């Protein structure tokens, strides 16, 4: 390949740091299995980071009408994906991509505030995307996500921090996911 071992080793260490691969001494590098416990931890971190950002956004007067309209547009796109029977096997992938776009935009609403919170959220973006792929397998889960986004948008519009917290942390109850899996 014409590349020395040092940059490859550094890249592998970075992937290991992100939890994507693991090293077994004298055996090599292996793709890490994704465990349910890790999924819940990532989901909790994402929720805490996003809530922290949105709390700051509301404290600063709330998002602009344009920002709210953009969130609603992203959520409509998600609903269109859910409702489109022609997507077949591509539905989950398309939904997860748009879901990721929604959450990245949501976290960007703080603009120059919450620098470290936004940076950590961005650094976790691959793991967040993986958590969506683990969690969002059933039509009911996709629909619940769209409904939850709508509630979050309405809370932002009304600057209703208490209801926002209630909705965002509702998703952390394992029962809400396990009941949708059946």
N, C-alpha and C positions, 0 to 999 in steps of 0.2 A: 504494500500500500504506500510505501514511501513516507510513513509517519513514524516518528520515534515513539517509544513506549510511554514516555512521560505525559504527553497530552492525552493519550488514550486513558492512562491510569487516572488522570485528573477528571476526565469526563465520566469515567465509571464511578469515581468517588462522589461526584456531584449527583449522579443518578441514585447512588446508594443513600446519599443525604436526603434526597427527595422521597425515599422509601420505595423506589421503583424496582431496584435490584438489591440483592444482598450478596455479600462475599463470604465464601467458605474457604478458609485458609487451605492452601495446597490443592483445592479442587476447582476454583474459578468463581465466576459471577453467574448468578441465577436471577430470573425474574421473580419478584416477590409475590407471594400469594396475597390476595386481597381478602381480609377477614372482616366479618360483620362489626367487630369491635372497632376496627379502624374506620369503617364507614361512619359509625355513630360519632366517633371523635371528630372526624372532618366535618360532619354535618353540624355538630355543636359549635365548633370553631367558626365555621362560616356564618352561622346564625348570630353568634356573639359579635363577630366583627361587623356584620351588616347592621345589626341593631345599634351598635356603638356609633357607626357612621350616621345612621338615620336619626338617632337621638340628637346628634350635633346639627344635622341639617334642619330639624324642627326648631332647635334652640336658636338657630340663625334666621328663622323666619319661614322656613319651609322651602320646598323646591318651587321653581318657577312654573308658570302655566305650560311653557314649552317643554320643560323636563317631564312634567306629569303627562302631557300629551304623548311624548316619546315612549314613556313607560307603558301607557295604554296601547300604543301602536305595537310595541314588542309583545304585549300580552295578547293582542288580537292575532298576531302572527302565530303565537303558540296555539291559540284556539283553532286557527285554520289548519295547523298541522294535525291536531287531535281529530278534527272533523274530516280530514282528507282520507278516504278509503283507498285511494290510488297509490299511497306511499308504501304500503306493504311493509317489508322488512326494513325499509329506510326510515320509517316513522320515528322510531326510538332515537336513531342517530340525529336526525333533523331536529327533533324536539330537544335533545340534550344540548346541541349546538346553540339553539335559540335561547334555551333556558340559561346557558352560560352567559350569553350576550346580555340577557335581562339582569342577571345578578352582577355582572361586571359594571353595567351602566348604573345600577342601583348604588353600588359602592362608590362610583365616581361622583355622585351628587354632592359630596362634601368639598369638592374642588380642592382648594389649597389647605383645607383643614384635615385633621386626622391622617397626617402623612404616613405614620407608621402602621396604622390600622389598614389603610389602603395598600401599603406595600406588602404587608403580611398576606392580605387577601389575594393580591396578584401572585405572590409567591406560592400560594396554595392552589392556584387556579387549576393545575393539572389534577391534583387530588380531588378538588371540588368536582371537576368534570367526571372523574371516575366514580365519585359518590353518586352523581346523578344517574350514571349508567347502571349502578348496582341497585339503586332505589326505584327508578322509574321504569318498571316493566309492564305494568298493567294499565289499561285504559283509565281505570278509576283513579290511579295515582297521577296520571297526566292531567286529568280533569281537575283533581283536587289542587294541583299545583297552580293551574290557571285561576281557579276560584280564590286561592290564597293570595296570589299576586294582586287580584282585584281588590281584596280587602286591604292589603298593604297600601296600594295606590290611594284608596279612599281615605285611609288613616293619614297618609301624607297630605292629601288635599285638605283634610279637616284639622291637621296638626294634632291628631289624637294619639299622643304617646302611649297612654295606658292601653288602648285597644290594639295599637301596633305591637306592643310588647306581648300582649295576650296571644295575638295571631302568630307572631314569629316563634314564640316559645312553645306553642301548641304542637308545632312540627317536631319538637324534640322528644315528645312522648312516643316511646316505641310502639305503643298500642296503635297509634295513628298510622304507622307504616305496616305493622303486622296484620292489622285488620284489613288493609287494602290488598295484601298479598293473596288472600284466600279467594 
